[in-house]
Amino acid sequence: MSSPVASLDVPEGPRSPAEDRRAAVRRASAARAVCRVLGQDTPAWYATIHDVSHLGVGLMLRSAVSIGAVLQIALETEEGIGVRTVLARVVHVEDNGDETWLVGCAFISELGESDLRTFDAEKVRPATPDARRWVRFPCNVETVCYSSETIPGERRPVRILNISAGGVGLLCPCDFTVGTLLHLELPAEAARLALIRVVRVVEHNTGGWFLGCEFVEQLGADELLSLVK
């Protein structure tokens, strides 16, 4: 088993949380959610869903939440019927001025044990408080990725430098804007595409660009329709 590492040999700098680039149209909603901050021993609270898309949700809260915080959100219909529980990262917070806050969240996902075994990695929590939910393991795997911003079928060669259940570090010959969604060919027991979001971009000391990315969750069409007005 490889020794877990918390970071790569990349230039240090402030870690910006994923920007909400509205890659999918959000629709107004009157549904609700039960939320709690992941990793904190605090009670859950009800929130009203302001808007929702395949990739994120806007919540009306009566207390502010820090940008970058990860929420566990149980999505419910207006009638209180459960839809799905998802993880989401807070990407913006807006004070409405009436003791409520509009909190924009981007859905995130995690790899399972079978995917991680391909990279000789596992789910390990950081021993000390860390911005990441999971310790990243070093690796050196060549693959490809592409985005909706490239010519259809155009693939970019990338090298996976580290991986965890929550994200990957890629060495790429070109840079992408923070918030860009990429499709990454993920070598595994059954190779598949994983949707990832770029959350950090720095120039790498060996040439090219280091992209810190997190895995993205999506709502299905039926789930989305059950939440919109």
C-alpha positions as CSV (number, residue, x, y, z in Angstrom):
1,M,0.0,0.0,0.0
2,S,1.3,3.4,-0.9
3,S,2.0,5.9,1.9
4,P,-0.8,8.5,2.1
5,V,0.2,12.1,1.5
6,A,-1.8,15.2,2.1
7,S,-0.4,17.3,-0.8
8,L,1.8,17.3,-3.8
9,D,5.1,19.1,-4.6
10,V,3.3,22.0,-6.1
11,P,3.5,25.7,-5.4
12,E,1.7,26.7,-2.2
13,G,-1.1,29.2,-2.4
14,P,-4.6,30.0,-1.2
15,R,-7.1,27.2,-1.9
16,S,-10.1,28.7,-3.6
17,P,-13.3,26.7,-3.2
18,A,-15.1,25.8,-6.4
19,E,-16.8,28.7,-8.0
20,D,-20.4,28.4,-8.9
21,R,-20.2,28.8,-12.7
22,R,-23.8,27.8,-13.3
23,A,-22.9,25.1,-15.8
24,A,-26.6,24.0,-15.6
25,V,-29.7,26.2,-15.6
26,R,-31.2,26.4,-12.1
27,R,-35.0,26.2,-11.7
28,A,-37.1,27.8,-9.0
29,S,-38.2,25.4,-6.3
30,A,-40.6,25.3,-3.3
31,A,-39.1,22.1,-2.0
32,R,-37.1,21.7,1.2
33,A,-34.1,20.1,2.6
34,V,-32.6,18.8,5.9
35,C,-29.0,20.0,6.2
36,R,-26.0,19.5,8.4
37,V,-22.3,20.5,8.1
38,L,-20.3,17.4,7.4
39,G,-17.7,16.7,10.1
40,Q,-19.3,18.9,12.8
41,D,-21.2,17.5,15.7
42,T,-24.1,20.0,15.3
43,P,-27.8,19.5,15.0
44,A,-29.4,19.3,11.5
45,W,-31.7,22.0,10.4
46,Y,-34.5,22.5,7.8
47,A,-33.9,24.8,4.8
48,T,-36.1,26.0,1.9
49,I,-34.8,25.2,-1.5
50,H,-34.6,28.4,-3.5
51,D,-33.5,26.9,-6.8
52,V,-32.0,23.7,-8.1
53,S,-30.2,22.2,-11.1
54,H,-28.6,18.9,-12.0
55,L,-25.3,20.2,-10.5
56,G,-26.3,22.3,-7.5
57,V,-28.8,23.9,-5.2
58,G,-29.6,27.2,-3.7
59,L,-30.7,27.1,-0.1
60,M,-32.5,29.7,2.1
61,L,-30.9,29.5,5.6
62,R,-31.4,31.5,8.8
63,S,-27.7,31.3,9.6
64,A,-24.6,31.9,7.5
65,V,-22.4,29.0,6.5
66,S,-18.7,29.3,5.6
67,I,-17.8,29.2,1.9
68,G,-16.0,25.9,1.3
69,A,-18.0,24.0,3.9
70,V,-19.3,20.6,2.9
71,L,-23.0,20.0,3.6
72,Q,-24.9,16.8,3.8
73,I,-28.3,17.6,2.3
74,A,-31.4,15.4,2.4
75,L,-33.5,16.8,-0.5
76,E,-37.3,16.6,0.0
77,T,-40.3,17.5,-2.2
78,E,-42.7,20.3,-1.2
79,E,-44.8,17.5,0.4
80,G,-41.9,16.2,2.5
81,I,-41.2,13.1,0.4
82,G,-37.5,12.2,0.4
83,V,-35.7,12.5,-3.0
84,R,-32.0,11.8,-2.3
85,T,-29.3,12.7,0.2
86,V,-26.3,14.4,-1.4
87,L,-23.1,16.1,-0.5
88,A,-22.5,19.7,-1.6
89,R,-19.9,22.3,-1.2
90,V,-20.9,25.9,-0.3
91,V,-19.6,28.1,-3.1
92,H,-21.3,31.5,-2.3
93,V,-23.3,33.1,0.5
94,E,-25.5,36.1,0.1
95,D,-27.0,38.1,3.0
96,N,-30.6,38.9,2.1
97,G,-30.8,41.5,4.8
98,D,-33.8,39.9,6.6
99,E,-31.9,37.5,8.8
100,T,-31.8,34.9,6.0
101,W,-29.0,33.9,3.7
102,L,-29.1,32.5,0.2
103,V,-26.4,29.7,0.1
104,G,-25.3,28.4,-3.3
105,C,-24.0,24.8,-3.2
106,A,-22.3,22.6,-5.8
107,F,-23.0,18.9,-5.6
108,I,-19.9,16.7,-5.0
109,S,-19.4,12.9,-5.0
110,E,-16.9,10.3,-3.7
111,L,-15.2,7.3,-5.3
112,G,-16.0,3.8,-3.9
113,E,-13.4,1.3,-2.6
114,S,-13.3,-0.6,-5.9
115,D,-12.3,2.5,-7.9
116,L,-9.7,3.4,-5.3
117,R,-8.1,-0.1,-5.3
118,T,-7.0,0.5,-8.9
119,F,-4.7,3.3,-7.7
120,D,-3.6,1.4,-4.5
121,A,-5.5,4.0,-2.5
122,E,-8.2,3.8,0.2
123,K,-10.5,6.1,2.2
124,V,-8.4,7.6,4.9
125,R,-9.3,10.7,7.0
126,P,-6.6,13.2,7.6
127,A,-4.9,12.8,11.0
128,T,-5.0,16.6,11.5
129,P,-7.6,19.2,10.4
130,D,-7.3,19.6,6.6
131,A,-9.2,21.3,3.9
132,R,-9.7,17.9,2.3
133,R,-12.2,15.3,3.5
134,W,-9.9,12.5,2.6
135,V,-6.2,11.9,2.5
136,R,-4.8,11.8,-1.1
137,F,-2.5,9.0,-2.2
138,P,0.3,9.6,-4.8
139,C,0.1,7.8,-8.1
140,N,1.3,8.2,-11.7
141,V,-1.4,7.2,-14.1
142,E,-1.8,8.5,-17.7
143,T,-5.3,9.1,-19.0
144,V,-7.3,11.7,-20.9
145,C,-10.0,14.3,-20.2
146,Y,-12.2,16.6,-22.1
147,S,-14.7,19.4,-21.4
148,S,-17.7,21.0,-23.0
149,E,-15.4,23.9,-23.9
150,T,-13.3,21.8,-26.3
151,I,-14.0,20.6,-29.8
152,P,-16.3,17.5,-29.7
153,G,-14.1,14.5,-29.4
154,E,-11.0,16.5,-28.5
155,R,-9.2,14.8,-25.6
156,R,-6.5,16.3,-23.5
157,P,-3.7,14.0,-22.2
158,V,-3.4,14.2,-18.4
159,R,-1.5,12.4,-15.7
160,I,-3.2,11.6,-12.4
161,L,-0.6,12.6,-9.7
162,N,-2.8,11.9,-6.6
163,I,-6.2,10.6,-5.8
164,S,-8.7,10.3,-2.9
165,A,-12.3,9.4,-2.5
166,G,-13.2,13.0,-3.0
167,G,-10.9,14.3,-5.7
168,V,-7.8,14.0,-8.0
169,G,-4.7,16.0,-8.8
170,L,-4.0,16.2,-12.5
171,L,-0.9,17.3,-14.4
172,C,-2.2,18.8,-17.7
173,P,-0.4,20.5,-20.6
174,C,-3.0,23.3,-20.5
175,D,-4.8,25.2,-17.8
176,F,-8.6,25.4,-17.2
177,T,-10.5,28.0,-15.4
178,V,-11.5,27.3,-11.8
179,G,-15.1,25.9,-11.9
180,T,-14.7,24.1,-15.3
181,L,-16.3,20.7,-15.5
182,L,-14.2,18.0,-17.0
183,H,-14.9,14.4,-18.0
184,L,-12.1,12.2,-16.8
185,E,-11.5,8.7,-18.1
186,L,-11.0,6.9,-14.9
187,P,-9.0,3.6,-15.2
188,A,-10.6,1.1,-12.9
189,E,-11.8,-2.5,-12.7
190,A,-14.4,-1.3,-15.2
191,A,-13.1,1.8,-16.9
192,R,-15.6,4.7,-16.8
193,L,-16.0,8.4,-17.2
194,A,-16.0,10.5,-14.0
195,L,-17.3,14.1,-13.9
196,I,-14.9,16.4,-12.0
197,R,-14.8,20.1,-11.2
198,V,-11.6,22.2,-11.3
199,V,-11.1,23.9,-7.9
200,R,-7.4,24.8,-8.0
201,V,-5.0,25.7,-10.8
202,V,-1.3,26.3,-10.4
203,E,1.7,26.2,-12.7
204,H,3.7,23.0,-12.1
205,N,7.4,23.1,-11.6
206,T,8.0,20.3,-14.3
207,G,6.0,22.2,-16.9
208,G,2.3,22.2,-17.6
209,W,-0.4,22.9,-15.0
210,F,-1.5,21.2,-11.8
211,L,-5.3,20.9,-11.6
212,G,-6.9,20.1,-8.2
213,C,-10.3,18.6,-8.9
214,E,-13.2,17.2,-7.0
215,F,-15.7,14.6,-8.1
216,V,-19.1,15.9,-9.1
217,E,-22.6,14.4,-8.3
218,Q,-25.6,15.0,-10.6
219,L,-29.3,14.7,-10.0
220,G,-31.2,12.6,-12.5
221,A,-34.0,14.2,-14.6
222,D,-36.8,12.6,-12.5
223,E,-35.2,13.7,-9.3
224,L,-34.8,17.3,-10.6
225,L,-38.4,17.4,-11.8
226,S,-39.7,16.3,-8.4
227,L,-38.1,19.4,-6.8
228,V,-39.0,22.2,-9.2
229,K,-42.2,24.2,-9.3
